[in-house]
Amino acid sequence: MQDNLTYKYYNSNTLLLINSKGLVKELHTPFRVICSNDISNIPRNTYVYVEEVLTNSKQELLYLINGIVYPYKHFYIRIKF
């Protein structure tokens, strides 16, 4: 499901999701994601809320969760278009 989505940074409170058909969904913080593997103090398959959407100097997408910044690749979003 996640492989068919494109993630686009819009601003610190908004993430755009684009599916394979070009349909766009706009998510506003806080939005819920699922941890795909154990990372820091978040166990795998745990739902957490993204407080803020960020990018770094390489334009990589980052999530602020519980005051800590994580790469988005450690999480996925369940969403229906």
C-alpha positions in Angstrom: 0.0 0.0 0.0 2.8 2.5 0.9 4.8 1.7 -2.2 2.0 3.2 -4.4 2.2 6.5 -2.7 4.3 9.6 -3.3 4.9 11.9 -0.3 5.4 15.6 -0.9 6.3 18.2 1.7 3.9 21.1 1.6 4.6 22.9 4.9 5.4 22.0 8.5 1.7 21.1 9.2 0.7 19.5 5.9 1.8 16.4 3.9 0.5 15.7 0.4 0.0 12.1 -0.6 -0.3 11.2 -4.2 -1.4 7.7 -5.3 -0.6 5.9 -8.6 -3.7 7.3 -10.2 -2.6 10.9 -9.4 -5.2 11.5 -6.7 -4.1 13.8 -4.0 -4.9 13.6 -0.2 -3.8 16.3 2.1 -2.9 15.3 5.7 -2.7 17.9 8.5 -0.8 17.4 11.7 -1.3 15.7 13.9 -1.8 12.6 11.7 -1.3 9.0 12.7 1.4 6.7 11.3 2.5 3.2 12.0 6.1 2.3 12.9 7.4 -0.2 10.4 10.4 -1.3 12.5 11.8 -0.8 16.0 13.3 2.6 16.1 14.5 4.4 19.3 11.8 4.1 21.9 9.0 3.2 19.4 8.2 -0.5 18.9 7.3 -2.0 15.6 3.6 -1.8 14.6 2.9 1.0 17.1 0.6 3.9 16.1 2.1 7.3 16.8 1.1 10.9 15.9 3.2 13.1 13.7 3.4 16.6 15.4 5.3 18.3 12.5 6.5 17.6 9.0 10.1 18.6 8.3 12.8 18.3 5.6 16.5 18.4 5.8 19.1 20.0 3.5 18.9 17.0 1.2 15.1 17.5 0.9 14.5 14.2 2.8 11.1 14.0 4.6 11.2 13.9 8.4 8.6 13.5 11.1 8.6 15.1 14.5 7.1 12.5 16.9 7.1 13.0 20.7 9.6 15.8 20.3 12.1 13.7 18.3 12.9 13.9 14.6 12.7 10.6 12.6 13.1 9.8 8.9 9.7 9.1 7.3 10.9 5.8 5.9 10.5 4.1 9.3 6.7 4.7 9.2 3.8 4.1 6.9 0.4 5.6 6.6 -2.8 3.6 6.1 -5.0 5.7 3.9 -7.8 5.1 1.4 -8.4 7.3 -1.6 
